[in-house]
Amino acid sequence: MVIHAIIFLFLLTFPPFLFTVAANLEGDALFALRRAVIDPGNVLQSWDPTLVDPCTWFHVTCDHHNRVTRLDLGNAKLSGKLVPELGKLERLQYLELYTNNFVGEIPKELGGLKSLMSLDLFHNNLTGPIPSSLSKLSNLKFLRLNNNNLTGRIPRELTKLGNLKILNVSNNNLCGTFPTSGSFSKFTEQSFVNNPRIEGPELLGFVRYDSGRECN
């Protein structure tokens, strides 16, 4: 009976312990972002790392397990680099960082956000390639990377995103052809306009995706 009581108490207390640990890890991940950016409007002032979890911070939304599900920092006048620690927000569904002045590359670690449904990084100054790791975001519905300075080819792996409904990579410096198979078959050329080095759509059977031309 004593052993059963101990097991019962363990089962009652262990899940909350797990949630607390996870919340602390997520708080650390978000605070890494705060340390990496310049915040002239003090929109991140409430992000206090001494709190148990980040669910009381402004611009952060959590579920009933105190796991971060939304990060809403669109048009917040932030500048700096995105940090790889954002990939630790395992329950994140919405990452809204549009219309800021973020620079540098999109962290490949964002491909670990398995719950993500919306990735909005448009109207920043991001550079480098679109990470092929984003093809792991099987729940992704909205991918908006337009109005940056992204370069390289559009990863063909992204055509595996079966739930993708909105794609916008216009107004960058991407090159090569753009995929037309899989989920990309429903997107028009409007999703890719104003990339001066894009040659046009991939024509299966006629133009190879990796046509051999220099593209970086």
Long-range contacts (C-beta under 8 A, 24 or more apart in sequence): 19-65, 19-66, 19-67, 20-52, 20-53, 20-66, 22-65, 22-66, 22-67, 22-90, 23-52, 23-53, 23-54, 23-55, 23-62, 23-66, 23-67, 24-52, 24-53, 25-88, 26-53, 26-54, 26-67, 26-68, 26-88, 26-89, 27-51, 27-53, 27-54, 28-85, 28-88, 29-83, 29-85, 29-86, 29-87, 29-88, 29-89, 30-54, 30-57, 30-60, 30-68, 30-71, 30-85, 30-89, 32-83, 32-85, 33-82, 33-83, 33-85, 33-86, 36-80, 36-81, 36-82, 36-83, 37-78, 37-79, 37-80, 37-81, 37-102, 38-78, 38-79, 38-80, 39-76, 39-77, 39-78, 40-77, 41-76, 41-77, 43-73, 43-76, 43-77, 43-78, 44-78, 61-94, 63-91, 65-91, 67-91, 68-92, 69-93, 69-94, 69-115, 70-94, 70-96, 71-95, 71-96, 71-97, 72-96, 73-97, 73-100, 74-98, 74-99, 74-100, 74-120, 75-99, 75-100, 76-100, 77-101, 78-102, 79-103, 82-106, 82-107, 82-126, 83-107, 84-108, 84-109, 85-109, 86-110, 86-113, 87-111, 87-112, 87-113, 88-112, 89-113, 90-114, 90-115, 91-115, 92-116, 93-117, 93-118, 93-139, 94-118, 94-120, 95-119, 95-120, 95-121, 96-120, 97-121, 97-124, 98-122, 98-123, 98-124, 98-144, 99-123, 99-124, 100-124, 101-125, 102-126, 103-127, 104-128, 105-129, 105-131, 106-130, 106-131, 106-134, 106-145, 106-150, 107-131, 108-133, 109-133, 110-134, 110-137, 111-135, 111-136, 111-137, 112-136, 113-137, 114-138, 114-139, 115-139, 116-140, 117-141, 117-142, 117-163, 118-142, 119-143, 119-144, 119-145, 120-144, 121-145, 121-148, 122-146, 122-147, 122-148, 122-168, 123-147, 123-148, 124-148, 125-149, 126-150, 127-151, 128-152, 129-153, 129-155, 130-154, 130-155, 130-158, 130-169, 130-174, 131-155, 132-157, 132-158, 134-158, 134-161, 135-160, 135-161, 137-161, 138-162, 138-163, 139-163, 140-164, 141-165, 141-166, 142-166, 143-167, 143-168, 143-169, 144-168, 145-169, 145-172, 146-170, 146-171, 146-172, 147-171, 147-172, 148-172, 149-173, 150-174, 151-175, 151-216, 152-215, 152-216, 153-209, 153-210, 153-215, 154-178, 154-179, 154-192, 156-209, 158-183, 158-184, 159-183, 159-184, 167-191, 169-195, 170-194, 170-195, 171-195, 173-197, 174-198, 175-199, 175-213, 175-215, 175-216, 176-209, 176-210, 176-211, 176-213, 176-215, 177-201, 177-202, 177-203, 177-207, 177-209, 177-211, 178-202, 179-209, 180-204
